[in-house]
């Protein structure tokens, strides 16, 4: 099906916010094959042109935003939410957490499929244009200007929206030219992997297992190791050395023994089995972190915003379900007062499951110049593993209008077969353990770590340094006469994914939840708990459904205590 890029510019002035209404004042649809723009200044003309087209896929870079205007207008004009294909029906795929993936509008036997390019292209279009080395860049306009019905867009505003749709189309062309037409990068990656090993091979290595077994295994699936050494909380530090593992998860996939096949259930404690060397064990344990050790066992799944780590069960038995790697970590890092082994599953293991896939795309990435190709190969490398842990229970949200404003109703919970969660569980467990081993090798200078990186007060030692897959590599620094030097002159840390690194040429800011605009206001002097941004100059926007579509309401951002 033919695909196009599109964008809306919408009214978001102080008057709109005060009176809670909005409208589309400029729209553009770009055809990358014909190099032609269709442009108009109200939503009625958008649909006049759209419905003249044959069945089409249309991409916008924030479907939740642009799609709200489209569906609001259609519901007001006789269209309806349905699973059917009759004229006027709208099929939606919106999760219960209001994550928009796609929706399809049916009209006179034709289909208009709207997709969210942000599920493929991470970050802003401005950043994507730079990373893909595009010949054009994103401009700027005055979003606060009031533009009511009858407003005529300026030449500069039209050029601005044309740039946006062309940037989006140029990037998407790379995806389509490289057989990446799926809704998400993970879908493209797993489809490519299945083609590489054949669907028959995939089903042999990763058979569908019963949901109750997957539910058990899924409890062992945790995220990357992200931790701040408490003694450096809110301290001004100097000369930080940062090291990053080159393609952490892909390196594990290419080299480590990972589970496959039908898992075998056992009761009690796992007994060594050379045929089934990997296992996931359910235990109940009373334990306390050893002196000089760092907490390494996550007590919440990766889906939680803030990771929590076990330090002390306080004399009570706590139930845990751990991979064999995490169980060993528990026994190494904690004083075990009492432990009960309940049951588990053991697995066949191989270190060849992903070697060909990872080697192929890693070589392609390393031999490509910075730009579009290199970005796509990075996507293939990093997007595959998570698809194996795809959720089995899903719930959709269906839009409807209440007094002209869009609201949502939750649908029934739907179940789909699991892919093979154990693979993702072991990939992340092995990566965590590799990082924690590196921390202990540098424990005297350890400040912070996150998934594939460590921050130290002195140069790293006793870890494999280099430029190859899986090596630790010095970031923000250089080597002179084989000695490492850091560009990080000062730094401050407030918690997980919340820190500032100061280089000679500027500051690197990792502040979870803070938009780029807010980060402009933050510096190392005002970076502290309870910092609150100025919403009039450095806003964080929240979306509010109103009559006509969505408004972006400026609010403040606060760094909360961790």
C-alpha positions in Angstrom: 0.0 0.0 0.0 1.2 3.5 -0.8 2.5 5.5 2.2 2.7 9.2 2.8 3.9 11.5 5.6 1.6 14.1 7.2 1.6 16.8 10.0 -0.9 19.1 11.6 -0.2 22.6 13.1 -2.9 23.4 15.7 -4.1 26.4 17.7 -2.5 26.4 21.2 -2.6 30.1 22.2 -3.4 31.4 25.7 -6.9 32.1 24.4 -7.3 28.5 23.3 -6.1 27.2 26.7 -8.4 29.6 28.6 -11.5 28.8 26.5 -10.5 25.1 26.0 -11.0 24.7 22.3 -8.6 24.1 19.4 -8.5 23.6 15.6 -6.2 22.6 12.8 -4.9 25.8 11.2 -2.4 24.2 8.8 -1.9 20.6 7.5 0.4 19.0 5.0 0.5 15.6 3.3 3.8 14.8 1.4 4.2 12.1 -1.3 7.9 11.1 -1.3 7.6 9.4 -4.7 6.1 12.3 -6.5 7.8 14.9 -4.4 4.5 16.7 -4.0 2.9 18.5 -1.1 -0.9 18.8 -0.4 -1.4 21.7 2.0 -4.5 23.3 3.6 -5.6 25.4 6.5 -8.5 23.6 8.1 -9.4 20.0 8.9 -12.3 20.0 6.5 -10.0 20.5 3.5 -7.7 17.7 4.9 -10.5 15.2 4.6 -11.7 16.6 1.2 -8.2 15.7 -0.2 -7.7 12.5 1.8 -10.9 10.9 0.6 -10.0 11.5 -3.0 -7.0 9.2 -2.6 -6.9 5.5 -3.0 -6.1 3.3 0.1 -3.1 4.8 1.8 -0.9 4.6 4.9 -0.2 8.0 6.5 2.5 8.5 9.1 2.7 11.3 11.6 5.3 11.7 14.4 2.9 11.9 17.3 -0.2 9.9 16.5 -1.7 10.5 19.9 -1.7 14.2 19.2 -2.6 14.4 15.5 -4.9 11.4 15.7 -7.0 13.1 18.4 -7.9 15.8 15.9 -8.7 13.3 13.2 -10.9 11.0 15.3 -12.6 13.9 17.1 -13.7 15.3 13.7 -14.8 12.0 12.3 -16.8 11.0 15.4 -18.6 14.4 15.1 -19.4 13.7 11.5 -21.1 10.3 11.6 -18.1 7.9 11.8 -17.9 5.4 14.6 -15.5 3.0 16.4 -16.0 -0.5 15.2 -14.2 -3.7 14.2 -16.0 -3.7 10.9 -14.9 -2.4 7.5 -18.1 -0.6 6.4 -17.9 3.0 5.4 -17.7 5.2 8.5 -16.0 2.6 10.7 -12.7 3.4 12.5 -10.6 0.5 13.8 -8.2 1.6 16.6 -5.2 0.1 18.3 -4.8 2.1 21.4 -3.7 0.5 24.7 -5.3 0.9 28.1 -2.3 3.2 29.0 -3.4 5.4 26.0 -0.4 4.4 23.9 -1.5 5.0 20.2 -0.1 2.6 17.6 -2.5 2.9 14.6 -6.0 3.3 13.5 -7.8 2.7 10.2 -10.6 4.8 8.7 -12.9 3.0 6.2 -14.5 5.1 3.5 -16.2 3.9 0.3 -14.3 0.7 0.1 -11.0 2.3 0.8 -8.7 2.2 3.8 -6.7 5.0 5.3 -4.3 3.7 7.9 -2.7 6.2 10.3 0.5 5.1 11.9 2.8 6.6 14.6 6.3 7.1 13.2 7.5 7.7 16.8 7.2 3.9 17.3 9.9 3.6 14.7 11.9 6.8 14.9 12.9 7.5 18.5 13.2 11.1 19.8 12.3 14.3 18.1 12.4 14.8 14.3 15.0 17.5 14.9 17.3 14.9 16.6 16.5 12.2 14.0 17.3 14.6 11.1 20.8 15.1 12.6 21.5 11.4 13.4 20.3 10.4 9.9 22.5 13.1 8.4 19.7 14.6 6.4 20.2 17.5 4.0 17.4 19.5 5.7 16.7 20.4 9.3 13.7 21.3 11.4 12.8 24.9 11.7 10.7 26.8 14.2 7.5 28.8 14.4 5.6 30.7 17.1 3.3 28.1 18.6 1.7 30.6 21.0 0.3 32.9 18.3 -3.5 32.9 18.2 -4.8 31.6 14.9 -8.6 31.4 14.7 -10.8 30.4 11.8 -9.9 32.3 8.7 -6.2 32.6 9.6 -3.9 32.5 6.5 -0.6 30.7 7.1 2.5 32.7 6.2 5.1 31.5 3.6 7.5 30.7 6.5 4.9 28.6 8.3 4.2 26.6 5.2 7.9 26.0 4.6 8.1 24.9 8.2 5.5 22.2 7.9 6.9 21.1 4.5 10.3 20.6 6.2 8.7 18.4 8.9 6.8 16.1 6.4 9.9 15.9 4.2 12.2 15.0 7.1 9.7 12.3 8.2 9.4 10.9 4.7 13.2 10.9 4.1 13.7 8.8 7.2 10.9 6.4 6.5 12.2 5.8 3.0 15.3 4.3 4.7 13.0 2.0 6.7 11.0 0.8 3.6 14.2 0.4 1.5 15.6 -1.9 4.2 12.4 -4.1 4.5 11.2 -2.4 7.8 7.5 -1.8 7.1 6.2 -2.9 10.5 4.4 -0.9 13.2 7.4 -1.0 15.5 11.1 -1.6 15.3 10.7 -4.8 17.4 8.3 -6.2 14.8 10.7 -5.5 12.0 13.6 -7.0 13.9 11.8 -10.3 14.8 10.5 -10.7 11.3 14.0 -10.3 9.9 15.3 -12.8 12.5 12.6 -15.3 11.6 13.5 -14.9 7.9 17.1 -15.5 8.7 16.6 -18.8 10.7 13.3 -19.7 8.9 9.9 -19.8 10.6 10.3 -23.6 11.1 13.5 -23.0 12.9 12.0 -20.2 15.0 9.1 -22.4 16.1 11.6 -25.3 16.9 13.8 -23.1 19.1 11.1 -21.0 20.7 7.9 -23.1 21.0 4.8 -21.6 22.4 4.5 -22.6 26.1 1.4 -22.5 28.3 0.5 -19.2 29.7 0.8 -20.3 33.4 4.4 -21.4 32.6 5.1 -18.0 31.0 3.5 -16.2 33.9 6.0 -17.9 36.2 9.0 -17.2 33.9 8.0 -13.6 33.4 8.4 -12.9 37.1 12.2 -13.4 36.6 12.3 -10.7 33.8 14.0 -7.6 35.2 15.5 -4.5 33.7 19.1 -3.1 33.5 21.1 -2.4 36.6 20.7 1.3 37.4 22.1 2.4 40.8 23.7 5.4 42.5 26.3 4.9 45.2 24.5 6.5 48.1 27.6 8.3 49.4 27.8 10.4 46.3 24.2 11.5 46.3 24.0 15.3 45.7 27.8 15.7 45.9 29.8 17.9 43.5 32.3 15.5 42.0 35.3 16.1 39.8 37.0 14.2 37.0 34.4 11.4 36.3 35.4 8.6 34.0 32.5 7.1 32.1 32.6 3.7 30.3 30.0 2.2 28.1 29.7 -1.4 26.9 29.6 -1.6 23.1 26.2 -3.1 22.3 25.6 -4.7 25.7 22.5 -6.7 24.9 23.5 -7.7 21.4 26.9 -8.8 22.8 25.1 -11.1 25.3 22.9 -12.5 22.5 26.0 -13.2 20.3 28.1 -14.9 22.9 26.2 -16.2 26.0 24.4 -19.5 26.5 20.7 -18.7 26.3 17.6 -20.9 26.8 15.6 -22.5 24.1 13.1 -25.4 23.7 10.4 -26.8 26.0 11.3 -26.0 29.6 11.2 -28.8 32.1 9.5 -28.3 35.4 11.1 -29.5 38.7 10.2 -29.3 42.4 12.5 -28.2 45.1 16.1 -27.1 44.3 17.6 -27.3 40.9 20.0 -30.2 40.5 23.0 -29.8 38.1 22.0 -31.1 34.7 24.4 -30.8 31.8 21.5 -31.2 29.3 19.4 -28.5 30.9 22.1 -26.1 32.4 20.0 -23.0 32.7 17.1 -22.6 35.2 14.7 -20.2 36.8 14.2 -20.9 40.5 11.4 -19.9 42.9 12.6 -19.4 46.4 11.6 -18.0 49.8 14.4 -16.3 51.6 15.3 -14.3 54.7 18.5 -12.3 53.9 20.5 -9.1 54.4 23.0 -7.4 52.1 26.6 -8.1 53.1 28.8 -5.3 54.2 30.8 -3.8 51.3 28.3 -5.2 48.7 25.8 -3.3 46.6 22.2 -4.3 46.4 21.8 -6.4 43.2 18.5 -8.1 43.3 15.5 -6.1 41.9 12.3 -6.6 43.7 10.2 -4.9 41.0 9.9 -5.7 37.3 11.5 -3.5 34.7 8.0 -2.0 34.0 8.2 0.2 37.1 9.5 3.7 36.8 11.9 3.4 39.6 13.8 0.2 40.2 13.8 -1.1 43.8 16.6 -3.3 45.2 16.6 -5.8 48.0 18.7 -4.9 51.0 17.1 -6.6 54.0 14.0 -8.8 54.4 13.9 -7.8 58.1 13.5 -11.3 59.4 10.7 -12.3 57.1 10.7 -14.8 54.3 10.4 -13.1 50.9 9.4 -14.9 47.7 11.6 -14.4 44.7 11.7 -15.9 41.2 15.3 -15.7 39.8 17.3 -16.8 36.9 20.3 -19.0 37.7 22.5 -15.9 37.2 20.5 -13.8 39.7 20.3 -16.7 42.2 24.1 -16.9 42.2 24.2 -13.1 42.7 21.9 -13.4 45.7 24.1 -16.1 47.3 27.2 -14.0 46.7 26.0 -10.6 47.8 23.7 -11.4 50.7 23.8 -13.1 54.1 21.3 -15.9 53.8 19.6 -16.6 57.2 17.1 -19.0 55.7 16.2 -20.2 52.2 13.6 -22.5 50.9 13.7 -23.8 47.3 10.2 -24.3 46.0 10.2 -25.1 42.3 11.5 -24.0 38.9 12.0 -24.6 35.2 15.2 -25.8 33.5 16.2 -25.1 29.9 18.3 -26.4 27.1 21.0 -23.8 26.2 23.0 -22.6 23.2 25.3 -19.7 22.4 24.5 -19.9 18.7 20.8 -18.8 18.7 21.6 -15.1 17.7 25.2 -15.2 16.7 24.6 -15.0 13.0 21.9 -12.2 13.4 24.0 -10.1 15.7 27.3 -10.6 13.8 25.6 -9.6 10.5 24.1 -6.3 11.7 27.1 -5.4 14.0 29.5 -5.8 11.1 27.2 -3.7 8.9 27.0 -1.0 11.6 30.7 -0.9 12.2 31.5 -0.6 8.5 28.9 2.1 7.9 29.6 5.8 8.1 27.5 7.8 10.6 24.1 8.4 9.2 21.0 6.6 8.1 22.4 3.1 7.5 24.3 3.0 10.7 21.2 4.1 12.7 19.1 1.4 11.1 21.6 -1.3 11.9 21.7 -0.1 15.5 17.9 -0.5 15.5 18.1 -4.1 14.3 20.7 -4.9 17.0 18.8 -3.3 19.9 15.2 -4.0 19.1 15.0 -7.8 18.8 15.4 -9.1 22.4 12.5 -7.2 23.9 10.0 -8.8 21.4 10.5 -12.1 23.1 8.9 -10.8 26.3 5.9 -9.3 24.6 3.0 -9.1 27.1 0.3 -11.8 26.8 -2.5 -9.8 28.3 -3.6 -6.7 26.5 -6.4 -4.3 27.0 -7.4 -1.6 24.5 -9.0 1.8 25.0 -11.7 3.0 22.6 -12.3 6.7 22.0 -15.7 8.3 22.2 -17.0 11.9 22.5 -18.5 13.4 25.6 -19.9 16.9 24.9 -17.5 17.2 22.0 -14.4 16.1 24.0 -12.7 12.8 23.4 -12.8 10.3 26.3 -11.8 6.6 26.4 -13.5 3.4 27.5 -11.4 0.3 28.4 -12.2 -2.9 26.5 -12.1 -6.5 27.6 -8.7 -8.0 28.5 -7.4 -10.0 25.5 -4.9 -12.8 25.6 -2.3 -13.7 23.0 0.3 -16.5 23.1 3.7 -15.6 24.6 6.7 -15.5 22.3 9.5 -16.9 24.6 10.0 -14.7 27.7 12.9 -16.8 29.1 15.3 -15.5 26.3 14.7 -11.8 27.3 14.9 -12.7 31.0 18.4 -14.3 30.6 19.7 -11.7 28.3 19.0 -8.9 30.8 20.2 -11.1 33.8 23.5 -11.8 32.1 24.0 -8.1 31.2 23.2 -7.1 34.8 25.8 -9.5 36.1 28.4 -8.3 33.7 27.9 -4.7 34.8 27.9 -5.6 38.5 31.1 -7.6 38.1 32.7 -4.5 36.5 31.5 -2.4 39.5 33.1 -4.8 42.0 36.3 -4.6 40.0 36.2 -0.8 40.5 34.3 -0.6 43.8 36.6 1.9 45.4 35.9 4.5 42.7 32.3 3.5 41.8 29.8 6.3 41.5 26.9 5.3 39.2 25.8 2.7 36.7 22.9 2.3 34.2 22.3 -0.8 32.1 25.5 -0.7 30.0 27.6 2.1 31.6 29.6 2.8 34.7 30.8 6.1 36.1 34.0 6.1 38.2 36.2 8.6 40.1 39.4 7.1 38.5 40.3 5.1 35.3 38.7 1.7 35.1 40.8 -1.4 35.9 40.3 -5.2 35.7 37.7 -5.0 32.9 38.0 -5.7 29.2 38.6 -2.4 27.4 38.4 -2.0 23.7 36.4 -1.2 20.6 34.9 -4.7 19.9 31.5 -6.0 20.6 30.9 -6.4 24.3 34.0 -4.4 25.3 34.0 -1.5 27.8 34.9 1.7 25.9 35.9 5.1 27.4 33.2 7.7 26.7 33.7 11.5 27.1 37.5 11.1 27.0 40.6 10.2 25.1 43.8 8.2 25.4 47.3 9.8 25.4 50.3 7.5 25.6 47.9 4.7 26.4 46.6 6.6 29.5 42.9 7.6 29.7 41.9 11.2 30.2 38.4 12.4 30.9 36.5 15.4 29.6 34.1 15.4 32.5 35.4 18.1 34.9 32.6 18.0 37.3 29.3 16.1 37.9 26.4 15.7 40.3 24.0 12.8 40.8 20.5 12.8 42.4 19.3 9.3 41.6 18.5 6.8 38.9 18.7 8.4 35.4 19.1 11.8 37.1 22.5 13.4 36.8 24.6 16.2 35.1 28.1 15.8 33.6 30.0 19.0 32.9 32.4 18.9 29.9 34.5 21.8 28.7 32.2 22.2 25.7 28.9 22.0 27.7 26.8 19.8 30.0 25.4 16.3 29.5 22.0 16.1 31.3 20.3 12.9 32.0 17.1 13.8 33.8 14.3 11.3 33.4 11.0 12.9 32.5 12.5 16.3 31.8 11.8 17.6 28.2 14.7 19.1 26.3 13.3 22.6 26.8 13.3 22.1 30.6 16.9 20.9 30.5 17.9 24.3 29.0 17.1 25.9 32.4 18.9 23.3 34.5 22.6 23.7 35.2 25.0 22.2 37.8 24.3 25.1 40.2 20.5 24.7 40.4 20.5 20.9 39.8 19.0 19.7 43.1 16.0 17.9 44.6 12.8 20.0 44.4 14.2 22.2 41.5 11.1 23.4 39.7 11.2 24.8 36.2 9.6 28.1 35.0 6.6 26.9 33.0 6.3 30.1 31.1 9.8 29.9 29.7 10.9 26.3 30.1 7.6 24.3 30.1 6.8 20.7 30.3 3.6 20.1 28.3 0.7 17.9 29.3 -1.9 16.9 26.8 -5.5 17.8 27.5 -8.4 16.7 25.3 -10.8 19.6 24.5 -13.4 20.4 21.9 -11.7 19.9 18.5 -8.7 17.9 19.6 -5.8 18.3 22.0 -4.2 21.3 23.8 -0.6 21.3 25.1 -0.8 22.8 28.6 2.5 24.3 29.9 3.3 23.0 33.3 6.4 23.0 35.5 8.8 20.1 36.0 10.1 19.2 39.4 13.1 17.0 40.3 11.6 14.8 43.1 13.4 13.1 45.9 14.7 9.7 44.9 
